[in-house]
Structures are given as structure tokens and as C-alpha cells.
Amino acid sequence: MDSKDGRLFGNNPIMNCFFAMIIISIVVSIISMIVTGGDALKYVTCNSDSDDLPDFIEVMIRSYQKNPYEQGSTYLPFTFLVFHLISIFIPGIEYVTIRSMSWTNPMFFNFAYVFCLFVAVCFSIMVTYIFENVKDKRNRYALLFLLFFSTASLWMFERGNILFIAVTFLFIFCFNYGSDSKRAHIVSLLALSIAATIKPYMAIYGILFLKRRDYSSIIICVAFTLIINIISILFFGGIGEIGTLLHNMVSLNDESSFVDGYKMDVTNLIYETVAIFGGDYHNFTTIATVIKYLIVIGLVIASFFEKSDWKTLVILALVYIMFSNISWIYLMLLTILPLIYVFREEGCPVMQSYSHESLYVLMITATMVPIPVGLLCLPIGINTVSCFYYIYSVIILILSLMMIYNSFLKDRVIRSDRKNDLSDANV
């Protein structure tokens, strides 16, 4: 699609659909915000009246107090060490005893300034990679919109979750791994180690090493992760706290198995569906868990058979979303990376024809564009959310099943049919 003519829409219906989704989202958002006097924002955020940036403030306070694991924290020690070194420069943090606060609290802005600094640095790095890799201006600005204003990002900003820091290091890893420059390659391995230190589920991207049989990179990543975290934990209670950390991780995953309208995993989707029809979702725990693990295993297997880099990144993001009980909508930020891979190719061949690949892109986009309307709000679990969150979950499930079929099962079905045809011919 050539952008030199200055037109937003061209002769490619698939690209037109991609841009139309973004334009419709912007128009609906503006109208909805005007009509509701800004109240519509609650339909694309966590909608908390008492907590602003709760995740970030909690990490900062626990880092400063240097006893995070006694308080149930699950971040690895290196993350707390870095945040502790920053927290000592926040005025008045020594007097803070609460774990969250709203913007009406005078202390809030002391934390907000630091959070904004993190956002500025990390998003500048991600924007740089988008500009370096995506040459078409319209595609570039569409990705920038999704990066800054997707439902995933808006939800993450309100929560103050530090996922974006891990995603930034994931960007550094993906765009430098396998580089001809040995220095850049080593930096990529360190970046993945830090990403997995911030969000341990990021370790799933180590599958990329296994696919390439790059065992030396696995050793380097594991060694670096162990070294920085073993050294760091000495500042937070010593080696004995490792057991407490592991206990906290298991407990958090178990405690997060409740139904919540803002979650995207298949288990939660099953629970939501049962709840919508007035059933008791507790009766479906076993079957939901079995389905969850079957899909996760299917995705992991599919990731090894998938030859395309961008589709492999989509699969790994889906593994993260499906496996974790802490599958909040902001995890969809992980799908920005494969979209960059799609649009960095000259002429964007994926979007030039009707195929399951172009459908993948449109499905991912559909789960990211914000639609701030409260139409058909659903009472799900502990909250009431817009029906669009439920739709997002359904799309993610369908996308997962399509990825499993097209990346793994489809080839096996075709081969089986060919063998049968050959057998019939020989007869």
C-alpha cells in the first residue's frame, strides 16, 4: 500500500478494514466522551474511584521498605532493587503507610512524576523501534495509536502496572536477537533476562531459543537471571526469602482464579459465560482447567512448528495470556510486537490478500481498539463491565484455536489426506 498519494484509504480492502477499525474507534470515543462528559472513560479502564496507579505505588512502597516478600510480593528481587534505588528519591515516601491512593492525595503526584518518567523513557524506546522498522507513515501512526491508546495501554496506565517496562525489554530482545553484532546479540539476551525478571511469564519467549537450537543463549539468559536476582535478594532478606517468593507466586496464581470481567484467559471466559446465564461457575472448574491446559499445550506445540516469526510472537503472547490467572486486558500490549513485524515488510504482503494471516491481524486489532461505550454492560464476577471485554475474550479464544490449527494441525491433516490418496491410487 503506497502512502505517497496522501490518502488514508486505498484499493486494498483489508488495509481499509484495518484503518476503518481505528478511525471508528477514534470517532466513537470522541462522541462518547463528549456525550458523557468524560464519564465514558470508565468503560475502557479499570474504573477505580479510590485507587490511581495502585500497582506502581505498591511496588515503590514495598521496594522502599525492603520487605516485599513478607507482604506477599511476587516480583523477582532485581526488580525491587532497581525500584528501591529510585524510591529513595521520592519525597515523603517514608511516611506513606497505605498501599494505594487517589490523585486527591497530595503524595500521589510524587509517585506519578516517577511513573511518567518511566513511561516517557520506555515508550520512547518502543516508538523508536516502530519508526526504524515501519516505513509507511499510515501504518506507523496506526501502530503508534495502538501503542498509546489501545484498551490494553489505557487500562495499564490507570493501574500503573509495570508491564510496559518488561515489554520494552522484550522489544530490545526481539529486534537485536541474532544480530550480526555480537554486542547487540548479548544485549538482547540480557534484555530478555530483565523482561523475565520483571514479569516471569516472559520466560516463555525462551522458546525462540529452542526453535533455533540456540542452547548457548539459554545458558547465558539463565545465568544472568540467576546472578542478578541472587545478588539482589541479599538486600531483601537474604537467600531464605526465595522460598517465600515461590510461595507468594503460587498463592497469587491461586488467589487470582476468581471471575473478573477484565480478564482474557479461556478459564475466565468459561466462568463468565456460565455466570451470564445464571449458573454457578464453581461447578465448571475442572472442565475449564482442562480446556485451559489443552489450549496452552496446543499453542506451545504450534509455536515450534510455526515458521513465521510474527505468528510465533502472536502464539507466545497467547500462551502468556491463556496460562496466567492474572490475565488482565493489558497483556494484549504484547501483540503490538508481532504487528510491527507484519507492517515492517515492504508492501506488507500479509495484508494484500484474504487469508487466515490477514484475519489474525484484524482480530488482534479488534481486541485493542478502545470502544468506550457502556452498551450491554455485563455483571460478571466481582464487577460490571462493557460487553466489549467479553467479546475481546471470545476473539482471543478463536484466535488461539485458529493459530493451533493453522500452525500445527492443518499440515498434519493435509499430509494424512495425501497419504490416503496415495494409498487409494496404489490400490
Secondary structure, DSSP 8 states (H G I E B T S, - for coil): ---TT--SS-S-HHHHHHHHHHHHHHHHHHHHHHHHTTGGGGGGS---SS-BSHHHHHHHHHHHHT-GGGGT--S-HHHHHHHHHHHTTSTTGGG---S-B-TTSTTHHHHHHHHHHHHHHHHHHHHHHHHHH--SHHHHHHHHHHHHHSHHHHHHHHHT-THHHHHHHHHHHHHHTT-SSHHHHHHHHHHHHHHHHHSGGGGGGGHHHHHTT-HHHHHHHHHHHHHHHHHHHTTTT-TTHHHHHHHHHHHHHHHTTS-BTTB-SHHHHHHHHHHHTT--GGGGHHHHHHHHHHHHHHHHHHHHH---HHHHHHHHHHHHHHH-S--BGGGGGGGHHHHHHHHHSTT-GGGSS-SHHHHHHHHHHHHHS-----TT-EEEBTEEE-HHHHHHHHHHHHHHHHHHIIIIIHHHHHHHHHHHHHHHHH-
